Amino acid sequence: MNPTMKALHIALLSVCFSIVLPTKAQAETAKELRVRSEKALHHLYSNNHKAREIGDKAVAILVFPTVYKAGFMVGAQTGNGVLFRNGKAAGYYNTTAASYGLQAGIQKFSYALFFMDEHSLHYLNKSGGFEVGGAPSLVVADEGFSSSLSTTTLQKGIYAFFFGQKGLMAGLGLQGTKISGYTPSE
C-alpha cells in the first residue's frame, strides 16, 4: 500500500472512531454500567429463552451492554461490561479488538459470555484477562445453535451470545478480542 493510501486509511479510521467511540463510555460510573448491563441481560433473556436457560446454569455471566466497532480495512472495537455472579456485580471488564482485512462500516452491539464452570471463570482472571480466540471451549451461540441447545447438552466452557446489533459492518478480517479487568469510577 502506498503512503498516500495508508494516510487516507488512517484519516478515515480516525474519523470513524471519533464518531463511534464516545468518551461517555469511558467516564461511566460503576452504577450506570451495572444498570445498563442488567437491562441488556434482561433484553437478551426476553428475546432468547435458551440464553435464560444457560444463564440459570452458569456460574457467572459477563455482559457487555454496548460495544462499538468501526473500520475501513483496519478496524477496532471497544466496550465496558460487568461480570455477574449470583446476581451481583463481581467485577468490571473492558473488551477491545483490532482487526485487519476486507471490512468497512460502523456497528454497535451487545454480547454476553456465560461461564459454565469455575475453570473457565478462572481463565478470565488469569493474567488480567484473556483473548477470546484463546479461551477454553468458547462456543458462539447463534440462532441455529440456540434452537438445538438443551440443558442436557450444555458442556463446560463459555457460551457467547451476540444481540442488539445496530449499524452496518461488512467484510472479512482477522480479529483478536482481549478482555481485561478495569476499575470504573464510583
GIPEBEL-V142676 format. One line per field, one symbol per residue. phi: phi as a letter, one per 40 degrees, with the letter a starting at -180 (. if undefined). burial: 1 if it has 24 or more other ideal C-beta (glycine too) atoms within 12 Angstrom, else 0. A space follows every 50 residues. Layout:
phi: ???
burial: ???
This chain:
phi: .cdccccccccccccdcccccccddccccdcccdcccccccccdccbacc ccccdccccabbbbcabbbaaagbbaaaababcbbfgbcbibbbbbabaa icaahbabababbbccacdccccdccfgiacdcbccfcbcccdccdcccb ccccbchbbbbbagcbgbbbhbacbbcbbbcabccc
burial: 00000000000010011001100010010001110111011111100101 11111011111111111111111111111111110000111111111110 00111111111111110001101100001101001101111000010010 000100111111110000100010101111110100
